Amino acid sequence: MFLCRVVSNTLPLSRRLFCSIGSHDISKAISELNQEMESVFGEPPPSSLSSSIDNQSMAQDVKFSTEEMDGKESSAGLTHIGSKGEAQMVDVSHKDISKRVAIARGKVILGREVFDLVSANQMGKGDVLGVAKLAGICGAKQTSNLIPLCHNINLTHVRVDLALNPHDFSVEIEGEAASDGKTGVEMEALTAVTVAGLTVYDMCKAASKYIQITDIRLEHKTGGKSGDWSRDK
C-alpha cells in the first residue's frame, strides 16, 4: 500500500502522459517514466516492465490497423479478394442471367504528320483504322485469356468504331460488348478499345514515337445486380 501511495503521489505526470499521448509517443513516455522511477527509488524499473508495455502497445497498434483495413475492404466490396486476402475468381453461379451491355471509349493522339498519313491511307502497313477495328473485336473475344480473373463469356455482340478527329489529330475509339449471361461485359468493352488503340500505335509507330494512347474508360453499362450506370450521370 505504501508503494502504491508513493508512486501515485510522485508520478502524476506519467499518468497524464499515458492518458493523453498516442501510441507513436509511447516509447518517449516510457523513457520519462523510467527516469522518474529511478529518481524516486534509486534504480530504473525492471526491463521486463518496459518490454511488456511495448509489446502491449504494438499488439494494440496491429489490432487497430487490422480493424481499419477490414473496414475499408468491407466498404469497398472487392469481390476478387478471398477471406484470407488471396486473389480469387468470383463464383457467379448464383447470379441471374440478364442482358448485359457495356460501352467504353479511348483515344490515340497521333500528331499532325501521322494524322495526315492515316487520313490519306498512306501508312506503310496499310489501312490503320480497318486493321485496328478487327483487332479490337478479336481482343474483346480474348479478354478472359488476357485478364486472369475474368470469366470466359459467350459474347452476343461486339462493336468497335474508330473515327479521325482533326481538332486534336487523334483517332477516337468506341467499343461495345454485349452478352446474355451472369456477369458483366465491362472488361470486354475496355479490352476492345485498348487492343484497337495498341493496333493503331503499331500501325503508325514507324512514323512517330510520340503517339499517345489515352483516356480509356468505361462510359456506360446495363444489366446485372448493380443495374444501369453512365459516366455522365
Backbone hydrogen bonds in HBPLUS format (Angstrom, degrees):
<---DONOR---> <-ACCEPTOR-->    atom                        ^
c    i                          cat <-CA-CA->   ^        H-A-AA   ^      H-
h    n   atom  resd res      DA  || num        DHA   H-A  angle D-A-AA Bond
n    s   type  num  typ     dist DA aas  dist angle  dist       angle   num
A0005-ARG N   A0001-MET O   3.01 MM   4  6.31 156.5  2.07 149.9 156.0     1
A0006-VAL N   A0002-PHE O   2.91 MM   4  6.16 157.2  1.96 151.1 157.6     2
A0007-VAL N   A0003-LEU O   2.98 MM   4  6.17 172.2  1.99 154.5 156.1     3
A0008-SER N   A0004-CYS O   2.87 MM   4  5.96 157.1  1.92 144.3 151.6     4
A0009-ASN N   A0005-ARG O   2.85 MM   4  5.95 155.0  1.92 147.1 153.0     5
A0010-THR N   A0006-VAL O   2.88 MM   4  5.93 151.6  1.96 151.6 159.2     6
A0011-LEU N   A0007-VAL O   3.00 MM   4  5.60 136.1  2.19 142.2 148.3     7
A0016-ARG N   A0012-PRO O   3.07 MM   4  6.36 158.0  2.12 149.6 155.7     8
A0017-LEU N   A0013-LEU O   2.89 MM   4  6.18 151.7  1.97 148.9 157.5     9
A0018-PHE N   A0014-SER O   3.03 MM   4  6.31 164.6  2.06 155.6 157.1    10
A0019-CYS N   A0015-ARG O   3.13 MM   4  6.27 140.7  2.29 142.0 152.3    11
A0020-SER N   A0016-ARG O   3.07 MM   4  6.17 141.4  2.23 146.0 154.9    12
A0020-SER N   A0017-LEU O   3.23 MM   3  5.38 130.1  2.50  98.1 110.3    13
A0021-ILE N   A0017-LEU O   2.98 MM   4  5.81 152.7  2.06 159.7 162.6    14
A0025-ASP N   A0022-GLY O   3.13 MM   3  5.71 158.6  2.18 114.5 120.6    15
A0026-ILE N   A0023-SER O   3.25 MM   3  5.09 167.3  2.27 105.8 107.9    16
A0029-ALA N   A0025-ASP O   3.14 MM   4  6.44 159.1  2.19 152.2 158.3    17
A0030-ILE N   A0026-ILE O   2.92 MM   4  6.14 154.9  1.98 148.3 155.0    18
A0031-SER N   A0027-SER O   3.01 MM   4  6.24 155.3  2.07 145.5 151.9    19
A0032-GLU N   A0028-LYS O   3.05 MM   4  6.36 157.1  2.10 149.2 154.7    20
A0033-LEU N   A0029-ALA O   2.91 MM   4  6.14 153.6  1.98 146.3 154.2    21
A0034-ASN N   A0030-ILE O   2.90 MM   4  6.16 155.0  1.96 150.1 156.3    22
A0035-GLN N   A0031-SER O   3.11 MM   4  6.40 154.8  2.18 145.2 151.4    23
A0036-GLU N   A0032-GLU O   3.05 MM   4  6.33 157.9  2.10 148.7 154.1    24
A0037-MET N   A0033-LEU O   2.91 MM   4  6.14 161.3  1.94 153.4 158.6    25
A0038-GLU N   A0034-ASN O   2.92 MM   4  6.10 152.3  1.99 145.2 152.9    26
A0039-SER N   A0035-GLN O   2.98 MM   4  6.25 149.6  2.08 143.7 151.7    27
A0040-VAL N   A0036-GLU O   3.06 MM   4  6.31 142.1  2.21 143.9 153.7    28
A0041-PHE N   A0037-MET O   2.83 MM   4  5.93 173.7  1.83 156.0 158.2    29
A0042-GLY N   A0038-GLU O   2.73 MM   4  4.79 133.0  1.94 127.4 135.8    30
A0049-LEU N   A0046-PRO O   3.01 MM   3  5.66 149.6  2.10 115.7 123.3    31
A0051-SER N   A0047-SER O   3.02 MM   4  6.28 166.0  2.04 154.2 158.5    32
A0052-SER N   A0048-SER O   2.88 MM   4  5.90 151.1  1.97 136.3 144.3    33
A0053-ILE N   A0049-LEU O   2.97 MM   4  6.26 159.6  2.01 149.8 154.7    34
A0054-ASP N   A0050-SER O   2.87 MM   4  6.11 165.8  1.89 154.7 158.6    35
A0055-ASN N   A0051-SER O   2.86 MM   4  6.01 163.5  1.89 150.0 154.6    36
A0056-GLN N   A0052-SER O   2.95 MM   4  6.14 157.2  2.00 146.6 152.8    37
A0057-SER N   A0053-ILE O   2.93 MM   4  6.15 158.2  1.98 150.4 156.4    38
A0058-MET N   A0054-ASP O   2.88 MM   4  6.13 161.8  1.92 153.1 158.1    39
A0059-ALA N   A0055-ASN O   2.94 MM   4  6.10 157.9  1.99 146.5 152.7    40
A0060-GLN N   A0056-GLN O   2.96 MM   4  6.21 154.5  2.03 146.2 152.9    41
A0061-ASP N   A0057-SER O   2.90 MM   4  6.19 157.5  1.95 150.3 156.6    42
A0062-VAL N   A0058-MET O   2.97 MM   4  6.22 163.1  2.00 153.2 156.7    43
A0063-LYS N   A0059-ALA O   2.95 MM   4  6.15 155.9  2.01 144.6 151.7    44
A0064-PHE N   A0060-GLN O   2.87 MM   4  6.12 165.9  1.89 156.7 159.5    45
A0065-SER N   A0061-ASP O   2.89 MM   4  6.05 162.6  1.92 151.4 156.7    46
A0066-THR N   A0062-VAL O   2.92 MM   4  6.04 158.6  1.96 147.2 153.0    47
A0067-GLU N   A0063-LYS O   2.96 MM   4  6.20 158.0  2.01 148.8 154.9    48
A0068-GLU N   A0064-PHE O   2.93 MM   4  6.17 159.4  1.98 150.4 155.8    49
A0069-MET N   A0065-SER O   2.95 MM   4  6.16 160.3  1.99 148.7 154.0    50
A0070-ASP N   A0066-THR O   2.87 MM   4  6.07 161.8  1.90 151.5 156.5    51
A0071-GLY N   A0067-GLU O   3.02 MM   4  6.20 154.2  2.09 144.6 151.4    52
A0072-LYS N   A0068-GLU O   3.05 MM   4  6.35 153.0  2.13 147.0 153.8    53
A0073-GLU N   A0069-MET O   2.93 MM   4  6.18 166.7  1.95 157.7 160.8    54
A0074-SER N   A0070-ASP O   2.92 MM   4  6.00 156.9  1.97 145.8 152.7    55
A0075-SER N   A0071-GLY O   3.01 MM   4  6.18 159.7  2.06 145.4 150.2    56
A0076-ALA N   A0072-LYS O   2.93 MM   4  6.07 147.3  2.04 145.3 154.6    57
A0077-GLY N   A0073-GLU O   3.06 MM   4  6.21 142.2  2.21 144.1 152.5    58
A0088-GLN N   A0080-HIS O   3.06 MM   8  5.17 143.5  2.19 133.7 135.1    59
A0082-GLY N   A0086-GLU O   2.74 MM   4  5.15 168.2  1.76 157.1 161.2    60
A0085-GLY N   A0082-GLY O   3.05 MM   3  5.09 164.4  2.07 109.8 112.5    61
A0095-LYS N   A0092-VAL O   3.08 MM   3  5.35 158.3  2.13 110.5 117.4    62
A0098-SER N   A0181-GLY O   2.99 MM  83  5.67 157.9  2.04 146.6 147.2    63
A0181-GLY N   A0098-SER O   3.21 MM  83  5.67 138.8  2.38 158.6 147.1    64
A0100-ARG N   A0179-SER O   2.81 MM  79  5.32 163.6  1.84 167.3 172.4    65
A0179-SER N   A0100-ARG O   2.90 MM  79  5.32 149.7  2.00 150.7 157.2    66
A0101-VAL N   A0222-THR O   3.32 MM 121  5.25 153.4  2.39 122.1 128.6    67
A0222-THR N   A0101-VAL O   2.85 MM 121  5.25 150.1  1.93 151.5 156.3    68
A0102-ALA N   A0177-ALA O   2.98 MM  75  5.49 152.8  2.05 157.9 163.8    69
A0177-ALA N   A0102-ALA O   3.00 MM  75  5.49 157.7  2.05 154.1 161.3    70
A0103-ILE N   A0220-HIS O   2.81 MM 117  5.14 159.3  1.85 151.8 153.3    71
A0219-GLU N   A0103-ILE O   2.81 MM 116  5.59 166.2  1.83 151.7 154.6    72
A0220-HIS N   A0103-ILE O   3.24 MM 117  5.14 155.4  2.30 142.4 141.9    73
A0104-ALA N   A0175-GLY O   2.84 MM  71  5.24 162.9  1.86 155.1 160.9    74
A0175-GLY N   A0104-ALA O   2.85 MM  71  5.24 164.9  1.87 146.7 151.8    75
A0105-ARG N   A0217-ARG O   2.97 MM 112  5.69 161.7  2.00 163.4 168.4    76
A0217-ARG N   A0105-ARG O   2.95 MM 112  5.69 154.7  2.01 158.4 165.3    77
A0106-GLY N   A0173-ILE O   2.95 MM  67  5.15 146.0  2.07 145.2 147.0    78
A0173-ILE N   A0106-GLY O   2.89 MM  67  5.15 178.1  1.90 147.2 146.6    79
A0107-LYS N   A0214-THR O   2.91 MM 107  5.34 147.0  2.02 166.9 165.4    80
A0214-THR N   A0107-LYS O   2.78 MM 107  5.34 173.1  1.79 163.1 165.6    81
A0108-VAL N   A0171-VAL O   2.89 MM  63  5.08 154.8  1.95 143.6 151.9    82
A0171-VAL N   A0108-VAL O   2.79 MM  63  5.08 152.8  1.86 140.3 149.2    83
A0109-ILE N   A0212-GLN O   2.75 MM 103  5.11 147.6  1.86 154.5 159.2    84
A0212-GLN N   A0109-ILE O   3.08 MM 103  5.11 158.8  2.13 139.6 145.9    85
A0110-LEU N   A0169-PHE O   2.90 MM  59  5.83 148.6  2.00 147.8 157.5    86
A0111-GLY N   A0169-PHE O   3.37 MM  58  5.38 152.0  2.45 145.1 149.1    87
A0115-PHE N   A0111-GLY O   2.89 MM   4  5.90 157.2  1.95 155.0 162.7    88
A0116-ASP N   A0112-ARG O   2.95 MM   4  6.14 157.5  2.00 152.5 156.7    89
A0117-LEU N   A0113-GLU O   3.24 MM   4  6.56 151.5  2.33 141.6 149.1    90
A0118-VAL N   A0114-VAL O   2.91 MM   4  6.21 161.6  1.94 158.6 163.0    91
A0119-SER N   A0115-PHE O   2.89 MM   4  6.06 161.8  1.92 151.4 157.0    92
A0120-ALA N   A0116-ASP O   3.06 MM   4  6.17 149.3  2.15 140.8 148.2    93
A0122-GLN N   A0117-LEU O   2.87 MM   5  5.12 176.4  1.88 152.9 154.2    94
A0121-ASN N   A0118-VAL O   2.99 MM   3  4.83 155.9  2.05 101.2 108.5    95
A0126-GLY N   A0123-MET O   3.06 MM   3  5.50 157.8  2.11 113.5 120.6    96
A0131-VAL N   A0127-ASP O   3.09 MM   4  6.15 167.0  2.11 151.4 155.0    97
A0132-ALA N   A0128-VAL O   3.00 MM   4  6.10 162.2  2.03 151.0 156.6    98
A0133-LYS N   A0129-LEU O   2.98 MM   4  6.07 146.8  2.10 141.9 150.2    99
A0134-LEU N   A0130-GLY O   3.29 MM   4  6.60 162.2  2.33 147.0 150.0   100
A0135-ALA N   A0131-VAL O   2.94 MM   4  6.19 156.6  2.00 149.2 156.6   101
A0136-GLY N   A0132-ALA O   2.93 MM   4  6.08 153.9  2.00 145.4 151.5   102
A0137-ILE N   A0133-LYS O   3.18 MM   4  6.49 155.8  2.24 146.8 152.5   103
A0138-CYS N   A0134-LEU O   3.01 MM   4  6.27 165.3  2.03 152.2 156.1   104
A0139-GLY N   A0135-ALA O   2.80 MM   4  5.96 151.2  1.88 146.1 155.1   105
A0140-ALA N   A0136-GLY O   3.04 MM   4  6.30 154.2  2.11 146.9 151.8   106
A0141-LYS N   A0137-ILE O   3.35 MM   4  6.68 154.1  2.42 144.7 150.7   107
A0142-GLN N   A0139-GLY O   3.04 MM   3  5.08 143.9  2.18  99.8 110.8   108
A0143-THR N   A0140-ALA O   3.41 MM   3  5.38 167.3  2.43 107.2 107.8   109
A0145-ASN N   A0142-GLN O   2.97 MM   3  5.38 139.2  2.14 111.4 123.5   110
A0146-LEU N   A0142-GLN O   3.21 MM   4  6.50 131.0  2.46 146.6 160.1   111
A0146-LEU N   A0143-THR O   2.99 MM   3  5.15 138.3  2.17 102.3 114.5   112
A0147-ILE N   A0143-THR O   2.88 MM   4  5.99 166.5  1.90 169.6 171.6   113
A0150-CYS N   A0147-ILE O   3.20 MM   3  5.67 169.3  2.22 122.9 125.8   114
A0156-THR N   A0178-ALA O   2.84 MM  22  5.58 156.8  1.90 134.1 140.9   115
A0178-ALA N   A0157-HIS O   2.92 MM  21  5.05 143.9  2.05 154.2 150.7   116
A0159-ARG N   A0176-GLU O   2.82 MM  17  4.95 160.2  1.86 143.6 148.1   117
A0176-GLU N   A0159-ARG O   2.72 MM  17  4.95 155.8  1.78 150.7 155.0   118
A0161-ASP N   A0174-GLU O   2.86 MM  13  5.25 164.5  1.89 156.4 161.5   119
A0174-GLU N   A0161-ASP O   2.90 MM  13  5.25 157.8  1.95 153.7 159.1   120
A0163-ALA N   A0172-GLU O   2.93 MM   9  5.24 152.1  2.01 145.7 154.6   121
A0172-GLU N   A0163-ALA O   2.77 MM   9  5.24 163.9  1.80 164.4 161.6   122
A0165-ASN N   A0170-SER O   2.79 MM   5  5.21 168.8  1.80 156.8 156.4   123
A0169-PHE N   A0165-ASN O   2.98 MM   4  5.65 111.4  2.46 140.5 158.7   124
A0170-SER N   A0165-ASN O   3.12 MM   5  5.21 156.2  2.18 141.1 145.2   125
A0189-ALA N   A0185-VAL O   3.14 MM   4  6.46 157.9  2.19 151.6 156.5   126
A0190-LEU N   A0186-GLU O   2.97 MM   4  6.22 164.1  1.99 153.9 158.6   127
A0191-THR N   A0187-MET O   2.82 MM   4  5.88 152.7  1.90 142.4 150.3   128
A0192-ALA N   A0188-GLU O   2.99 MM   4  6.12 153.4  2.06 142.2 149.0   129
A0193-VAL N   A0189-ALA O   3.19 MM   4  6.48 160.3  2.23 147.5 151.5   130
A0194-THR N   A0190-LEU O   2.96 MM   4  6.13 161.7  1.99 147.4 153.1   131
A0195-VAL N   A0191-THR O   2.89 MM   4  5.97 171.8  1.90 156.2 157.8   132
A0196-ALA N   A0192-ALA O   3.06 MM   4  6.10 156.3  2.12 142.4 149.5   133
A0197-GLY N   A0193-VAL O   2.93 MM   4  6.11 155.2  1.99 147.0 153.9   134
A0198-LEU N   A0194-THR O   2.91 MM   4  6.20 158.1  1.96 150.1 156.1   135
A0199-THR N   A0195-VAL O   2.94 MM   4  6.11 147.1  2.05 142.6 151.5   136
A0200-VAL N   A0196-ALA O   3.01 MM   4  6.34 151.8  2.09 146.2 153.2   137
A0201-TYR N   A0197-GLY O   3.03 MM   4  6.35 160.2  2.07 148.4 153.8   138
A0202-ASP N   A0198-LEU O   2.90 MM   4  6.17 158.9  1.95 145.5 151.3   139
A0203-MET N   A0199-THR O   2.89 MM   4  6.08 156.4  1.94 150.1 156.1   140
A0204-CYS N   A0200-VAL O   3.08 MM   4  6.21 134.2  2.30 143.0 154.5   141
A0204-CYS N   A0201-TYR O   3.11 MM   3  5.21 134.4  2.33  98.5 111.0   142
A0205-LYS N   A0201-TYR O   2.79 MM   4  5.54 124.8  2.10 155.1 166.5   143
A0207-ALA N   A0204-CYS O   2.96 MM   3  5.68 150.4  2.05 122.1 129.9   144
A0231-ARG N   A0219-GLU O   2.98 MM  12  5.21 161.1  2.01 147.5 146.6   145
A0221-LYS N   A0229-TRP O   2.90 MM   8  5.32 153.7  1.96 154.8 157.2   146
A0229-TRP N   A0221-LYS O   2.87 MM   8  5.32 153.1  1.94 159.6 158.5   147
A0227-GLY N   A0224-GLY O   3.15 MM   3  5.46 153.4  2.23 106.2 114.4   148
A0233-LYS N   A0230-SER O   3.31 MM   3  5.61 165.6  2.34 111.6 113.7   149
